[in-house]
Amino acid sequence: MSADQTAKPPYRRVLLKLSGEGLMGDKDFGLDVAVVERIAGEIRAVHEQGVEICLVIGGGNIFRGVSEAARSIERTTADYMGMLATVMNALAVQSILEKNGVPTRVLSAIPMSTVCEPYVRRRAIRHMEKGRLVIFTAGTGNPFFTTDTAAALRAVEMGCDVLLKGTQVDGVYSADPKKVKDAERYDELSFQDVLSRDLRVMDASAIALARDNGLPILVFSLRQEGAFAEVVAGGGKYTKIS
Ligand code: UDP
């Protein structure tokens, strides 16, 4: 399915969730600048069509509160470290987006006023109305959460039409398709399906928040070039959770 990309996109405001892993390319750690440049170019193309875009970026490419490396660190401290990792990614993506001509503001759930703006809901909305892309960073600002939950929360707060989750594969599968050869791929799922079948696409708190607020989630592959624009235009390959 390929939508006419010259037509007006069906979405007015979208939240794109990028995992830290998605910025890593084929590296084992950190950022692959070439990958970030490509994603930034795709985001710019969609932004130029007048779609309001906000981003939530993970931190798993740098640090995860539940990782092996965090084992001897107290959980809440490790989670704060994970949230700080997301700030590094946000600053990198902001820099590359602005180099590509997309005015971008980073808003942090943990105030750090010399680095970026604190998260203020009305200010974030204003930025988007003025044509700026907004990156929400430091997750929800609370330990024991993930950036997926932060993405669902911010998407609901911003009144986004949809949450787009860019992953390493082209949708939701019954098992990890990289490990299980005959894993089943789904075109559509209900929130309840995801929860009851324990499909590990996003954590349960993110799914429950989206369900309770009627926020559809589209899961697509960020590795697939041009997929973001296609999905925003109403085409492409994705799993819809609604
Ligand atoms: N984190 C947190 N609260 C949040 C968001 C993130 O404590 O609201 C921490 C948590 O330790 C998590 C890490 O930040 O492991 C990085 O986020 P995440 O694992 O969601 O990143 P991703 O998998 O998307 O790269």
Residues whose N, C-alpha, C, O or C-beta is under 5 A from the ligand:
A	BS01	UDP	L18 S19 G20 E21 G58 G59 G60 N61 F63 R64 G65 V66 A78 D79 Y80 G82 M83 A138 G139 T140 G141 N142 P143 F144 F145 T146 T147 D148 A150
